[in-house]
Amino acid sequence: MSIPIPRPGQKYKEVTLKDGRKAILRAPEWRDLDGLLEFIGELVDERVEIVRNTKPSRGEEAEWLGRRLVAIENGSLVALVAEINGKIVASSEVEKRIRFPEMAHVGGLGIGILKNSRGAGLGAAIMESLLQLAKEIGLKVVILDMFATNTVARRLYEKVGFVEVGKIPKAIH
Ligand SMILES: CC(C)(COP(=O)(O)OP(=O)(O)OC[C@H]1O[C@@H](n2cnc3c(N)ncnc32)[C@H](O)[C@@H]1OP(=O)(O)O)[C@@H](O)C(=O)NCCC(=O)NCCS
């Protein structure tokens, strides 16, 4: 059975976390600009093991979000944010590598969750949803990059079926 891809702002599902809080998983939309700016700012301040370590300006974030909304409309990206009591606590996506038609079946995945919403099953729920949606946009292979030292992320990825294919020394400064 095919699952409808959530358009910008549309709800995908509600999940109950292990601590009883309810999170709404939905596609991002334009009015999320400030919420997403605050979200990435908190991850950067915490120095989590993601590639970005500087805060984007509002303009940069607007460009980033605008490109994502266009890609959702084009069917080359599935994105989910998680909202708890109106605050964005997670952002995630899988994007098709559309530069070459021969690689349009391959997608790159990214996910981040704010500190106070980790360890309660949200990551697993988002990954499960994203991977289902990735199939719906025609992806056969999903890849991701991670810091080799990020053991929590590794456990989550392995739990949903990812396997390591290699390490790239000094890939990130
Ligand atoms: C990595 C991340 C997405 C995981 O999401 P999460 O909501 O915390 O994960 P979950 O609660 O769904 O847990 C999934 C699995 O991860 C592992 N895990 C979660 N928290 C853990 C912890 N504190 N220590 C060790 N393992 C942990 C467990 O194996 C867990 O499965 P289990 O509950 O069945 O044992 C989240 O911690 C995060 O956003 N971290 C900061 C940003 C980041 O590192 N992003 C990934 C970059 S590649």
The ligand as an SDF file (V2000), in Angstrom:
LIG
                    3D

 48 50  0  0  0  0  0  0  0  0999 V2000
   21.5120   10.1940   17.4580 C   0  0  0  0  0  0  0  0  0  0  0  0
   20.0810   10.5620   17.8110 C   0  0  0  0  0  0  0  0  0  0  0  0
   19.3330   10.9620   16.5300 C   0  0  0  0  0  0  0  0  0  0  0  0
   19.3830    9.3430   18.4590 C   0  0  0  0  0  0  0  0  0  0  0  0
   18.0150    9.6460   18.7070 O   0  0  0  0  0  0  0  0  0  0  0  0
   17.3060    9.2330   20.1000 P   0  0  0  0  0  0  0  0  0  0  0  0
   15.9050    9.7190   20.0620 O   0  0  0  0  0  0  0  0  0  0  0  0
   18.1490    9.6910   21.2170 O   0  0  0  0  0  0  0  0  0  0  0  0
   17.3330    7.6470   19.9970 O   0  0  0  0  0  0  0  0  0  0  0  0
   16.2640    6.6150   20.5810 P   0  0  0  0  0  0  0  0  0  0  0  0
   15.8060    7.0710   21.9250 O   0  0  0  0  0  0  0  0  0  0  0  0
   15.2300    6.3490   19.5580 O   0  0  0  0  0  0  0  0  0  0  0  0
   17.1740    5.3360   20.7690 O   0  0  0  0  0  0  0  0  0  0  0  0
   17.5500    4.5250   19.6790 C   0  0  0  0  0  0  0  0  0  0  0  0
   18.6700    3.6080   20.0940 C   0  0  0  0  0  0  0  0  0  0  0  0
   19.8600    4.3790   20.2630 O   0  0  0  0  0  0  0  0  0  0  0  0
   20.5780    3.8880   21.3930 C   0  0  0  0  0  0  0  0  0  0  0  0
   20.6600    4.9290   22.4030 N   0  0  0  0  0  0  0  0  0  0  0  0
   19.8130    5.9550   22.6470 C   0  0  0  0  0  0  0  0  0  0  0  0
   20.2660    6.7310   23.6400 N   0  0  0  0  0  0  0  0  0  0  0  0
   21.4320    6.1580   24.0540 C   0  0  0  0  0  0  0  0  0  0  0  0
   22.3990    6.5030   25.0230 C   0  0  0  0  0  0  0  0  0  0  0  0
   22.2700    7.5900   25.8030 N   0  0  0  0  0  0  0  0  0  0  0  0
   23.4890    5.7120   25.1420 N   0  0  0  0  0  0  0  0  0  0  0  0
   23.6460    4.6350   24.3620 C   0  0  0  0  0  0  0  0  0  0  0  0
   22.7640    4.2490   23.4060 N   0  0  0  0  0  0  0  0  0  0  0  0
   21.6810    5.0190   23.2450 C   0  0  0  0  0  0  0  0  0  0  0  0
   19.8360    2.6880   21.8990 C   0  0  0  0  0  0  0  0  0  0  0  0
   20.3670    1.5350   21.2860 O   0  0  0  0  0  0  0  0  0  0  0  0
   18.4320    2.9280   21.4300 C   0  0  0  0  0  0  0  0  0  0  0  0
   17.6960    1.7640   21.2120 O   0  0  0  0  0  0  0  0  0  0  0  0
   16.9660    1.0370   22.4630 P   0  0  0  0  0  0  0  0  0  0  0  0
   16.1980    2.1070   23.1670 O   0  0  0  0  0  0  0  0  0  0  0  0
   16.1030    0.0200   21.7960 O   0  0  0  0  0  0  0  0  0  0  0  0
   18.0660    0.4850   23.2760 O   0  0  0  0  0  0  0  0  0  0  0  0
   20.0280   11.7180   18.8530 C   0  0  0  0  0  0  0  0  0  0  0  0
   20.6840   11.2730   20.0180 O   0  0  0  0  0  0  0  0  0  0  0  0
   20.6610   13.0240   18.3610 C   0  0  0  0  0  0  0  0  0  0  0  0
   20.0250   13.7750   17.6310 O   0  0  0  0  0  0  0  0  0  0  0  0
   21.9000   13.3110   18.7740 N   0  0  0  0  0  0  0  0  0  0  0  0
   22.5410   14.5740   18.4560 C   0  0  0  0  0  0  0  0  0  0  0  0
   22.7260   14.8220   16.9560 C   0  0  0  0  0  0  0  0  0  0  0  0
   23.3360   13.6290   16.2580 C   0  0  0  0  0  0  0  0  0  0  0  0
   24.2550   13.0200   16.7700 O   0  0  0  0  0  0  0  0  0  0  0  0
   22.7890   13.3220   15.0790 N   0  0  0  0  0  0  0  0  0  0  0  0
   23.2800   12.2430   14.2630 C   0  0  0  0  0  0  0  0  0  0  0  0
   24.4110   12.7080   13.4420 C   0  0  0  0  0  0  0  0  0  0  0  0
   25.0140   11.4280   12.3870 S   0  0  0  0  0  0  0  0  0  0  0  0
  1  2  1  0
  2  3  1  0
  2  4  1  0
  2 36  1  0
  4  5  1  0
  5  6  1  0
  6  7  2  0
  6  8  1  0
  6  9  1  0
  9 10  1  0
 10 11  2  0
 10 12  1  0
 10 13  1  0
 13 14  1  0
 14 15  1  0
 15 16  1  0
 15 30  1  0
 16 17  1  0
 17 18  1  0
 17 28  1  0
 18 19  1  0
 18 27  1  0
 19 20  2  0
 20 21  1  0
 21 22  1  0
 21 27  2  0
 22 23  1  0
 22 24  2  0
 24 25  1  0
 25 26  2  0
 26 27  1  0
 28 29  1  0
 28 30  1  0
 30 31  1  0
 31 32  1  0
 32 33  2  0
 32 34  1  0
 32 35  1  0
 36 37  1  0
 36 38  1  0
 38 39  2  0
 38 40  1  0
 40 41  1  0
 41 42  1  0
 42 43  1  0
 43 44  2  0
 43 45  1  0
 45 46  1  0
 46 47  1  0
 47 48  1  0
M  END
$$$$
